[in-house]
Amino acid sequence: MMSTNMTTETPPAPASALKNLGEVRAMIKRHKLNDYMFSLIGLLALTLALLTLLTLFTDLVMDGYQRFNMEFLTEFPSRRAAHAGLLSAWVGSALVMLVTFLVAVPMGVAAGLYLEEYAPKNWFSDLIEINVTNLAGVPSIVYGLLALGLFVYILDLGQSILTAGLTLGLLILPIVIVSTRESIRAIPIAIREAAYAVGATKWQVVYDHVLKYSYGGILTGVIIGMARALGETAPIITIGALTFIAFLPPTPVTDVAPFINFEWLSSGFTVLPIQMFNWLSRPDHAFHINAAATGAIIIVVTLLMNGTAIYLRYKIRKNIKW
Amino acid sequence: MIKPTTPIKAESRNLNFFYNGGNHALKSVSMPLYENKITALIGPSGCGKSTFLRCFNRMHDLYPGNKYQGEIVMHPDNTNILEQGVDPIEVRMRISMVFQKPNPFPKSIYENVAYGLRVRGENNKRMLDDKVEEALKGAALWNEAKDRLQDLAFNLSGGQQQRLCIARALATDPEIMLFDEPTSALDPIATANIEELMSELKQKLTILVVTHNMQQAARVSDYTAYMYLGELMEYDDTNTIFTRPSRKETEDYITGKFG
């Protein structure tokens, strides 16, 4: 509307200007072609990636759907495929994840906070920064070897839930550190200065503000790290997790004082991906069905964890605008 | 002319400041802040007025490599707040600051105002309630905020947010309040509110304000300092600065020939 008004009110433009306008429009059209091209390529790449995942998932579900019942979750592994279940595997995974969480979160958050808020910025902290980033790229089997040497042989922790939890904790530590630092960096300087300006100490600024405004991002990093740890197989095999377990670790909570015990930490265990790997390596096709069902469950749990991460970040960020 | 009997709240003496990397941002600045008066700092961008203001609450200490030389002495206790032995936190407990852009915490209105008191270890609910109310009244925000104290501060308008920041700075009963271009992000009505507020606040405390807006300096301040390239060019009562400045440079800046 504006443009039609403009043309009626302004005197007719000289012919040369109109000709130029035509050229300008043609040029804009040419340039806009790039927009379309790129969004097409991007969409194609996205579809391809999603389709692959979808195919994989559908395939697993199709193969394993017969085992989607409660029995599959409440039975121990068995020689008879149709009665074999995931009980020891999912309990093992849950307990290992608990240790992983308890190891990775305090250490990762403390390290990230220290690097970002307290450490002097010099060549040494640069060196540490580069190394932390590099650690995230170290193949997980290397962590397994480290854990075998350190936790199993030197510290004599055995092939236990504790060893597995510590190993996976170390594995996701860089993820937690990096996500902690990034969330902290997202807090504007103005907010820190506001807190310092009323007389807060560094720790008050960290505790009352930095941690409170960044925990959404930290939590996201933790959950994504945990989702990765859940699927890790190589380091767990390296430290010698058992593959056929027909018992549960001692329960962490008891009915006699002091109501918690730590025996479960030194218990043998198996985890979901190892159980899957074990079934997959059997010649009997019936076990492959179990493996497919396990695979589908791992994917669903992983997606749920990532979904939770996204939801939490959204929910926490909603109250923070900068 | 400034009456020699006017009581002084604080004064900088031969203050030099060097940013990390050696930029000599303040050159031997000596000037007083008179008690219960508003002193305005004017000058072109980069002249060091914000740098000078931020010396008063040791904000520069937050970043490594910055260096002060000279003194800022507070009266009546004659403390040199730039001295090594004086903790910047102690200084910030006595001198509060309002920033250029409203910077409320992503917390409730109540918690924003109460934060300075919480930092001082005050947790008594009654005491906090009273102080919050008093500060919000002092910042002319009480009527708008009293029914929504638990609302997020971000839900306030820009002008209200800036008054909230003033309430936050006011709640701790500071002796001096620093304003770093407090209205540059606000519309004219909100600006007028803040200016009126500053005139009321000076009954209770001493104000140092940096402003880009010369009309603002003329409207609100009692004394005006013109700075240029890190030096204090001229300092006098506002009326004199704006009507009969003694230096040609000041006159050029004020009349818009320069800057």
Interface residues (C-beta under 8 A of the other chain):
Chain A: P120 K121 P188 A190 I191 R192 E193 A194 A195 Y196 A197 V198 G199 A200 T201 Q204 D208 H209 Y213 N319 I320 K321 W322
Chain B: N57 M59 L62 P64 I89 E90 R92 M93 S96 M97 F99 K101 N103 P104 F105 P106 Y115 G116 R118 V119 R120 L152 F154 C165 R168 A169 T172
